Amino acid sequence: MSKSQYNVKNLDAGQFELMWSFLQMGKQKANVPALKDLCDQLRQAMIQKTAGQRDDDPDFYTKFEDIGTIINSIVIETMALYLSGELDKLEENHE
């Protein structure tokens, strides 16, 4: 593992810890539009042909180094949805 990869992993872990500590304070609100946008970004990263690093890549391509942040944000937004009780409401409406 290169030093830059190790640093990105440390940054992603620290970022997740910070986001989680804010969630633990409570009073979180679900943000479904943000969650949908993050899922779109991750989907784009999964289907694009390059890692978003080339000069000629389209602007909408997701940069490879952003994937950890996107995944962290999806987890946190999903937990906010769960902790706020909004996920239970969605489940009730689905049934």
C-alpha positions as CSV (number, residue, x, y, z in Angstrom):
1,M,0.0,0.0,0.0
2,S,1.4,3.4,-1.0
3,K,1.6,6.2,1.5
4,S,-1.1,8.2,-0.3
5,Q,-3.5,5.3,-0.1
6,Y,-2.8,5.0,3.6
7,N,-3.5,8.7,4.2
8,V,-6.8,8.5,2.2
9,K,-7.9,5.6,4.4
10,N,-7.0,7.5,7.5
11,L,-8.9,10.6,6.3
12,D,-11.9,8.5,5.4
13,A,-11.9,6.8,8.9
14,G,-11.5,10.2,10.6
15,Q,-14.2,11.7,8.5
16,F,-16.6,8.9,9.4
17,E,-15.8,9.2,13.1
18,L,-16.5,13.0,13.0
19,M,-19.8,12.5,11.1
20,W,-20.9,9.7,13.5
21,S,-20.1,11.9,16.5
22,F,-22.4,14.6,15.1
23,L,-25.2,12.0,14.6
24,Q,-24.8,10.8,18.2
25,M,-25.7,14.3,19.4
26,G,-29.2,13.7,18.3
27,K,-31.8,15.9,16.7
28,Q,-30.8,14.6,13.2
29,K,-33.1,15.1,10.3
30,A,-33.5,12.8,7.4
31,N,-32.4,14.3,4.1
32,V,-33.8,12.0,1.4
33,P,-32.8,14.3,-1.5
34,A,-29.1,14.3,-0.2
35,L,-29.2,10.5,0.1
36,K,-30.6,10.1,-3.4
37,D,-27.9,12.4,-4.8
38,L,-25.1,10.4,-3.0
39,C,-26.5,7.1,-4.3
40,D,-26.5,8.7,-7.8
41,Q,-22.8,9.7,-7.4
42,L,-21.9,6.2,-6.2
43,R,-23.8,4.6,-9.1
44,Q,-22.0,6.8,-11.5
45,A,-18.6,5.8,-10.0
46,M,-19.6,2.1,-10.4
47,I,-20.6,2.4,-14.1
48,Q,-18.1,4.9,-15.5
49,K,-15.3,3.6,-17.6
50,T,-12.4,5.4,-15.9
51,A,-11.7,6.6,-12.3
52,G,-12.5,10.2,-13.2
53,Q,-8.8,11.1,-13.4
54,R,-8.3,11.7,-17.1
55,D,-8.3,15.2,-18.5
56,D,-10.9,14.2,-21.1
57,D,-13.4,12.6,-18.6
58,P,-16.8,14.2,-18.6
59,D,-17.5,16.6,-15.7
60,F,-20.1,14.4,-14.2
61,Y,-17.6,11.5,-13.6
62,T,-16.9,10.8,-10.0
63,K,-13.3,11.1,-8.9
64,F,-11.9,7.9,-7.5
65,E,-10.6,9.6,-4.4
66,D,-14.1,10.8,-3.6
67,I,-15.6,7.4,-3.3
68,G,-14.7,6.9,0.4
69,T,-16.4,10.2,1.2
70,I,-19.5,9.3,-0.8
71,I,-19.8,5.9,1.0
72,N,-19.3,7.5,4.4
73,S,-22.0,10.1,3.6
74,I,-24.4,7.4,2.4
75,V,-24.0,5.5,5.7
76,I,-24.5,8.6,7.8
77,E,-27.5,9.8,5.8
78,T,-29.0,6.3,6.1
79,M,-28.4,6.3,9.8
80,A,-30.0,9.8,10.1
81,L,-33.0,8.4,8.2
82,Y,-33.2,5.4,10.7
83,L,-32.5,7.4,13.9
84,S,-35.1,10.1,13.0
85,G,-37.8,7.5,12.6
86,E,-38.4,8.4,9.0
87,L,-37.3,4.9,7.8
88,D,-40.0,3.4,9.9
89,K,-42.5,5.7,8.2
90,L,-41.3,4.6,4.8
91,E,-41.6,1.0,5.8
92,E,-45.2,1.5,7.0
93,N,-46.1,3.2,3.8
94,H,-44.5,0.4,1.8
95,E,-46.6,-2.2,3.5
